[in-house]
Amino acid sequence: MNTLEKVKCLIIGSGPAGYTAAIYASRANLNPVLYEGIQPGGQLTQTTDIENFPGYPDGINGMAMMEDFRKQAARFGADIRAGIATKADLSASPYKITIDGEKVIETETLIIATGATAKYLGLADEKKYAGMGVSACATCDGFFYRKKTVAVVGGGDTACEEALYLATLAKQVYLIVRKPFLRASKIMQEKVFNTPNITVLFEHNAVGLFGDNGVEGAHLVRRKGEPDEAAVDIDIDGFFLAIGHSPNTEVFKEWLATDSSGYLVTENGTPRTAIPGVFAAGDVADPVYRQAITAAASGCKAAIEAERYLLNK
């Protein structure tokens, strides 16, 4: 039998957005309950050093930074729990969220901060070299590859943007493209082709990585699966995935609008969704910036919106 608990503010997710929302909601006496989800601390816990978050002049390990966020939320009284949202009923207020298939939380306000998951090729080497040369965020990690050689996988606008950004830092950038053309917009294609230190490898697939103390190279094949498939190795120091992200919205899709890529739609740059009292913060509603600092800022906004919503009820 399902147990029922009633709360004023429920936060689902525990990256920078979820924890920041918990800090602000706690200080506003909303007594928030936060469920950490499938990956406590979010994507940042898979990042080694973070150097672009204000307040950490010497940089900080991603796991340590999320632990700091968590401690700060707990200090102000946030009730932080392990658990995953498995079902949602947003048909009427108070909203009902089922945790781990059994416990039902009835909440007056809901902050969704479930984040997004970077898409990977599915190679065993991607896990082997996680944090040791494999990254899904050039803006986060590009700085570590100054004057080095890197590869970017993908053929869309995001891949081209990542390659162009990395080209300002790295000595050489390989853009590994599965198809014989780029899917990116014409202007992005022109920029890539006009950047001298970007080499586009059309009709190539990465099938493995190698290196003793981190990534030192990639195994590629040309025209995978065809009789004239040719193997080639390239020497690289970093391997960047730019084949998209999957927002973690499955539980809420029945009730909330999403864009063509599955990100939750919010009103005019606010965390407000179309359902009063339901807010979306962080990467789950941000296909553009996807940074720790922007996620934290949107978590702050969501908590302030939740407080105002409750005051005006």
QUISULRA-V167083 format. One record per residue. N is the residue number from 1. RES is the residue in one letter. PHI is phi in whole degrees, -180 to 180 (none if undefined). BURIAL is # if it has 9 or more other C-alpha atoms within 8 Angstrom, else .. D_CENTER is the distance of its C-alpha to the mean C-alpha in whole Angstrom. Layout:
# QUISULRA-V167083
n=N res=RES phi=PHI burial=BURIAL d_center=D_CENTER
n=N res=RES phi=PHI burial=BURIAL d_center=D_CENTER
This chain:
# QUISULRA-V167083
n=1 res=M phi=none burial=. d_center=35
n=2 res=N phi=-69 burial=. d_center=32
n=3 res=T phi=-92 burial=. d_center=32
n=4 res=L phi=-121 burial=. d_center=31
n=5 res=E phi=-136 burial=. d_center=30
n=6 res=K phi=-108 burial=. d_center=30
n=7 res=V phi=-135 burial=# d_center=28
n=8 res=K phi=-84 burial=# d_center=27
n=9 res=C phi=-141 burial=# d_center=23
n=10 res=L phi=-116 burial=# d_center=21
n=11 res=I phi=-116 burial=# d_center=17
n=12 res=I phi=-111 burial=# d_center=15
n=13 res=G phi=118 burial=# d_center=12
n=14 res=S phi=-139 burial=# d_center=12
n=15 res=G phi=-85 burial=# d_center=9
n=16 res=P phi=-57 burial=# d_center=10
n=17 res=A phi=-69 burial=# d_center=11
n=18 res=G phi=-64 burial=# d_center=13
n=19 res=Y phi=-67 burial=# d_center=15
n=20 res=T phi=-66 burial=# d_center=16
n=21 res=A phi=-59 burial=# d_center=17
n=22 res=A phi=-67 burial=# d_center=19
n=23 res=I phi=-61 burial=# d_center=20
n=24 res=Y phi=-70 burial=# d_center=22
n=25 res=A phi=-67 burial=# d_center=23
n=26 res=S phi=-65 burial=# d_center=25
n=27 res=R phi=-68 burial=. d_center=26
n=28 res=A phi=-94 burial=. d_center=27
n=29 res=N phi=61 burial=. d_center=29
n=30 res=L phi=-91 burial=# d_center=27
n=31 res=N phi=47 burial=# d_center=27
n=32 res=P phi=-70 burial=# d_center=23
n=33 res=V phi=-108 burial=# d_center=22
n=34 res=L phi=-120 burial=# d_center=19
n=35 res=Y phi=-102 burial=# d_center=18
n=36 res=E phi=-76 burial=# d_center=15
n=37 res=G phi=80 burial=# d_center=14
n=38 res=I phi=-71 burial=. d_center=13
n=39 res=Q phi=-134 burial=. d_center=11
n=40 res=P phi=-53 burial=# d_center=13
n=41 res=G phi=93 burial=# d_center=11
n=42 res=G phi=73 burial=# d_center=8
n=43 res=Q phi=-59 burial=# d_center=6
n=44 res=L phi=-64 burial=# d_center=8
n=45 res=T phi=-70 burial=# d_center=11
n=46 res=Q phi=-97 burial=# d_center=11
n=47 res=T phi=-102 burial=# d_center=11
n=48 res=T phi=-78 burial=# d_center=15
n=49 res=D phi=-106 burial=. d_center=16
n=50 res=I phi=-111 burial=# d_center=14
n=51 res=E phi=-114 burial=# d_center=17
n=52 res=N phi=-112 burial=. d_center=16
n=53 res=F phi=-97 burial=# d_center=15
n=54 res=P phi=-56 burial=. d_center=19
n=55 res=G phi=100 burial=. d_center=21
n=56 res=Y phi=-123 burial=# d_center=21
n=57 res=P phi=-61 burial=. d_center=23
n=58 res=D phi=-101 burial=. d_center=23
n=59 res=G phi=79 burial=# d_center=20
n=60 res=I phi=-154 burial=# d_center=18
n=61 res=N phi=-66 burial=# d_center=17
n=62 res=G phi=-58 burial=# d_center=13
n=63 res=M phi=-64 burial=# d_center=15
n=64 res=A phi=-65 burial=. d_center=18
n=65 res=M phi=-65 burial=# d_center=16
n=66 res=M phi=-68 burial=# d_center=14
n=67 res=E phi=-67 burial=# d_center=18
n=68 res=D phi=-62 burial=. d_center=19
n=69 res=F phi=-59 burial=# d_center=17
n=70 res=R phi=-63 burial=# d_center=18
n=71 res=K phi=-61 burial=. d_center=22
n=72 res=Q phi=-67 burial=# d_center=22
n=73 res=A phi=-64 burial=# d_center=21
n=74 res=A phi=-65 burial=# d_center=23
n=75 res=R phi=-58 burial=. d_center=26
n=76 res=F phi=-90 burial=# d_center=26
n=77 res=G phi=104 burial=. d_center=26
n=78 res=A phi=-63 burial=# d_center=23
n=79 res=D phi=-92 burial=# d_center=24
n=80 res=I phi=-98 burial=# d_center=21
n=81 res=R phi=-131 burial=. d_center=21
n=82 res=A phi=-81 burial=. d_center=20
n=83 res=G phi=153 burial=# d_center=19
n=84 res=I phi=-123 burial=# d_center=17
n=85 res=A phi=-73 burial=# d_center=18
n=86 res=T phi=-111 burial=# d_center=20
n=87 res=K phi=-157 burial=# d_center=22
n=88 res=A phi=-134 burial=# d_center=22
n=89 res=D phi=-129 burial=# d_center=25
n=90 res=L phi=-107 burial=# d_center=25
n=91 res=S phi=-70 burial=. d_center=28
n=92 res=A phi=-158 burial=. d_center=30
n=93 res=S phi=-82 burial=. d_center=29
n=94 res=P phi=-69 burial=. d_center=29
n=95 res=Y phi=-83 burial=# d_center=26
n=96 res=K phi=-114 burial=# d_center=26
n=97 res=I phi=-121 burial=# d_center=23
n=98 res=T phi=-94 burial=# d_center=24
n=99 res=I phi=-107 burial=# d_center=22
n=100 res=D phi=53 burial=# d_center=22
n=101 res=G phi=75 burial=. d_center=25
n=102 res=E phi=-134 burial=# d_center=28
n=103 res=K phi=-87 burial=# d_center=27
n=104 res=V phi=-107 burial=# d_center=27
n=105 res=I phi=-106 burial=# d_center=26
n=106 res=E phi=-101 burial=# d_center=27
n=107 res=T phi=-130 burial=# d_center=26
n=108 res=E phi=-78 burial=# d_center=27
n=109 res=T phi=-133 burial=# d_center=23
n=110 res=L phi=-131 burial=# d_center=20
n=111 res=I phi=-114 burial=# d_center=17
n=112 res=I phi=-94 burial=# d_center=14
n=113 res=A phi=-135 burial=# d_center=11
n=114 res=T phi=-83 burial=# d_center=9
n=115 res=G phi=72 burial=# d_center=6
n=116 res=A phi=-137 burial=# d_center=4
n=117 res=T phi=-114 burial=# d_center=5
n=118 res=A phi=-64 burial=. d_center=6
n=119 res=K phi=-83 burial=# d_center=10
n=120 res=Y phi=-118 burial=. d_center=12
n=121 res=L phi=-75 burial=. d_center=16
n=122 res=G phi=93 burial=. d_center=17
n=123 res=L phi=-80 burial=# d_center=19
n=124 res=A phi=-60 burial=. d_center=21
n=125 res=D phi=-67 burial=# d_center=20
n=126 res=E phi=-65 burial=# d_center=17
n=127 res=K phi=-74 burial=. d_center=17
n=128 res=K phi=-58 burial=. d_center=20
n=129 res=Y phi=-105 burial=# d_center=19
n=130 res=A phi=-59 burial=# d_center=15
n=131 res=G phi=76 burial=# d_center=15
n=132 res=M phi=-128 burial=. d_center=19
n=133 res=G phi=126 burial=# d_center=18
n=134 res=V phi=-101 burial=# d_center=15
n=135 res=S phi=-146 burial=# d_center=12
n=136 res=A phi=-118 burial=. d_center=9
n=137 res=C phi=-149 burial=# d_center=9
n=138 res=A phi=-66 burial=# d_center=13
n=139 res=T phi=-63 burial=. d_center=12
n=140 res=C phi=-74 burial=# d_center=11
n=141 res=D phi=-116 burial=# d_center=14
n=142 res=G phi=-58 burial=# d_center=16
n=143 res=F phi=-57 burial=. d_center=19
n=144 res=F phi=-74 burial=. d_center=19
n=145 res=Y phi=-116 burial=# d_center=21
n=146 res=R phi=-59 burial=# d_center=24
n=147 res=K phi=61 burial=. d_center=27
n=148 res=K phi=-113 burial=# d_center=25
n=149 res=T phi=-114 burial=# d_center=25
n=150 res=V phi=-133 burial=# d_center=21
n=151 res=A phi=-125 burial=# d_center=20
n=152 res=V phi=-119 burial=# d_center=17
n=153 res=V phi=-103 burial=# d_center=17
n=154 res=G phi=141 burial=# d_center=17
n=155 res=G phi=-134 burial=# d_center=20
n=156 res=G phi=-98 burial=# d_center=18
n=157 res=D phi=-59 burial=# d_center=17
n=158 res=T phi=-61 burial=# d_center=14
n=159 res=A phi=-62 burial=# d_center=16
n=160 res=C phi=-66 burial=# d_center=19
n=161 res=E phi=-61 burial=# d_center=17
n=162 res=E phi=-64 burial=# d_center=15
n=163 res=A phi=-63 burial=# d_center=19
n=164 res=L phi=-66 burial=# d_center=20
n=165 res=Y phi=-64 burial=# d_center=18
n=166 res=L phi=-65 burial=# d_center=19
n=167 res=A phi=-64 burial=# d_center=23
n=168 res=T phi=-78 burial=. d_center=23
n=169 res=L phi=-115 burial=# d_center=23
n=170 res=A phi=-84 burial=# d_center=24
n=171 res=K phi=-73 burial=# d_center=27
n=172 res=Q phi=-143 burial=# d_center=26
n=173 res=V phi=-124 burial=# d_center=23
n=174 res=Y phi=-99 burial=# d_center=23
n=175 res=L phi=-106 burial=# d_center=22
n=176 res=I phi=-93 burial=# d_center=22
n=177 res=V phi=-120 burial=# d_center=22
n=178 res=R phi=-66 burial=# d_center=23
n=179 res=K phi=-94 burial=# d_center=26
n=180 res=P phi=-84 burial=. d_center=29
n=181 res=F phi=-152 burial=. d_center=27
n=182 res=L phi=-95 burial=# d_center=24
n=183 res=R phi=-86 burial=. d_center=22
n=184 res=A phi=-65 burial=# d_center=21
n=185 res=S phi=-62 burial=. d_center=23
n=186 res=K phi=-56 burial=. d_center=27
n=187 res=I phi=-65 burial=. d_center=26
n=188 res=M phi=-68 burial=# d_center=23
n=189 res=Q phi=-60 burial=# d_center=25
n=190 res=E phi=-61 burial=. d_center=28
n=191 res=K phi=-62 burial=# d_center=26
n=192 res=V phi=-63 burial=# d_center=25
n=193 res=F phi=-66 burial=# d_center=28
n=194 res=N phi=-95 burial=. d_center=30
n=195 res=T phi=-100 burial=# d_center=28
n=196 res=P phi=-59 burial=. d_center=30
n=197 res=N phi=-96 burial=. d_center=28
n=198 res=I phi=-109 burial=# d_center=26
n=199 res=T phi=-113 burial=# d_center=27
n=200 res=V phi=-92 burial=# d_center=26
n=201 res=L phi=-105 burial=# d_center=27
n=202 res=F phi=-72 burial=# d_center=27
n=203 res=E phi=54 burial=# d_center=28
n=204 res=H phi=-120 burial=# d_center=26
n=205 res=N phi=-126 burial=# d_center=24
n=206 res=A phi=-81 burial=# d_center=22
n=207 res=V phi=-117 burial=# d_center=24
n=208 res=G phi=-179 burial=# d_center=24
n=209 res=L phi=-127 burial=# d_center=23
n=210 res=F phi=-144 burial=# d_center=26
n=211 res=G phi=151 burial=. d_center=27
n=212 res=D phi=-86 burial=. d_center=28
n=213 res=N phi=-120 burial=. d_center=26
n=214 res=G phi=114 burial=# d_center=23
n=215 res=V phi=-67 burial=# d_center=22
n=216 res=E phi=-123 burial=# d_center=26
n=217 res=G phi=-177 burial=# d_center=26
n=218 res=A phi=-130 burial=# d_center=24
n=219 res=H phi=-90 burial=# d_center=27
n=220 res=L phi=-119 burial=# d_center=27
n=221 res=V phi=-127 burial=# d_center=29
n=222 res=R phi=-97 burial=# d_center=30
n=223 res=R phi=50 burial=# d_center=31
n=224 res=K phi=-57 burial=# d_center=29
n=225 res=G phi=89 burial=. d_center=32
n=226 res=E phi=-96 burial=. d_center=35
n=227 res=P phi=-58 burial=. d_center=38
n=228 res=D phi=-94 burial=. d_center=38
n=229 res=E phi=-53 burial=# d_center=34
n=230 res=A phi=-119 burial=. d_center=34
n=231 res=A phi=-92 burial=. d_center=32
n=232 res=V phi=-148 burial=. d_center=31
n=233 res=D phi=-110 burial=. d_center=30
n=234 res=I phi=-122 burial=. d_center=28
n=235 res=D phi=-87 burial=. d_center=28
n=236 res=I phi=-141 burial=# d_center=24
n=237 res=D phi=-105 burial=# d_center=23
n=238 res=G phi=-143 burial=# d_center=19
n=239 res=F phi=-128 burial=# d_center=17
n=240 res=F phi=-108 burial=# d_center=14
n=241 res=L phi=-90 burial=# d_center=13
n=242 res=A phi=-138 burial=# d_center=12
n=243 res=I phi=-110 burial=# d_center=13
n=244 res=G phi=107 burial=. d_center=10
n=245 res=H phi=-127 burial=. d_center=7
n=246 res=S phi=-113 burial=# d_center=8
n=247 res=P phi=-66 burial=# d_center=8
n=248 res=N phi=-87 burial=# d_center=9
n=249 res=T phi=-120 burial=# d_center=12
n=250 res=E phi=-51 burial=. d_center=15
n=251 res=V phi=-66 burial=# d_center=17
n=252 res=F phi=-106 burial=# d_center=17
n=253 res=K phi=-60 burial=# d_center=18
n=254 res=E phi=-64 burial=. d_center=22
n=255 res=W phi=-111 burial=. d_center=22
n=256 res=L phi=-120 burial=# d_center=20
n=257 res=A phi=-71 burial=. d_center=19
n=258 res=T phi=-127 burial=# d_center=16
n=259 res=D phi=-83 burial=. d_center=16
n=260 res=S phi=-64 burial=. d_center=17
n=261 res=S phi=-99 burial=. d_center=14
n=262 res=G phi=97 burial=# d_center=13
n=263 res=Y phi=-76 burial=# d_center=11
n=264 res=L phi=-66 burial=# d_center=13
n=265 res=V phi=-91 burial=# d_center=16
n=266 res=T phi=-121 burial=# d_center=17
n=267 res=E phi=-84 burial=# d_center=21
n=268 res=N phi=39 burial=. d_center=21
n=269 res=G phi=72 burial=. d_center=18
n=270 res=T phi=-105 burial=# d_center=19
n=271 res=P phi=-85 burial=# d_center=17
n=272 res=R phi=-72 burial=# d_center=20
n=273 res=T phi=-95 burial=# d_center=20
n=274 res=A phi=-72 burial=# d_center=23
n=275 res=I phi=-99 burial=. d_center=24
n=276 res=P phi=-57 burial=. d_center=25
n=277 res=G phi=87 burial=# d_center=24
n=278 res=V phi=-115 burial=# d_center=21
n=279 res=F phi=-127 burial=# d_center=18
n=280 res=A phi=-123 burial=# d_center=14
n=281 res=A phi=-134 burial=# d_center=12
n=282 res=G phi=83 burial=# d_center=8
n=283 res=D phi=-64 burial=# d_center=5
n=284 res=V phi=-64 burial=# d_center=8
n=285 res=A phi=-125 burial=# d_center=10
n=286 res=D phi=-133 burial=# d_center=9
n=287 res=P phi=-82 burial=. d_center=9
n=288 res=V phi=-101 burial=. d_center=11
n=289 res=Y phi=-91 burial=. d_center=10
n=290 res=R phi=51 burial=# d_center=6
n=291 res=Q phi=-116 burial=. d_center=8
n=292 res=A phi=-59 burial=# d_center=9
n=293 res=I phi=-68 burial=. d_center=12
n=294 res=T phi=-73 burial=# d_center=11
n=295 res=A phi=-65 burial=# d_center=9
n=296 res=A phi=-61 burial=# d_center=12
n=297 res=A phi=-62 burial=# d_center=15
n=298 res=S phi=-72 burial=# d_center=14
n=299 res=G phi=-65 burial=# d_center=14
n=300 res=C phi=-60 burial=# d_center=18
n=301 res=K phi=-60 burial=# d_center=18
n=302 res=A phi=-63 burial=# d_center=18
n=303 res=A phi=-66 burial=# d_center=20
n=304 res=I phi=-65 burial=# d_center=23
n=305 res=E phi=-63 burial=# d_center=23
n=306 res=A phi=-64 burial=# d_center=23
n=307 res=E phi=-62 burial=# d_center=26
n=308 res=R phi=-63 burial=. d_center=28
n=309 res=Y phi=-60 burial=# d_center=27
n=310 res=L phi=-68 burial=# d_center=29
n=311 res=L phi=-64 burial=. d_center=32
n=312 res=N phi=-93 burial=. d_center=33
n=313 res=K phi=-67 burial=. d_center=33
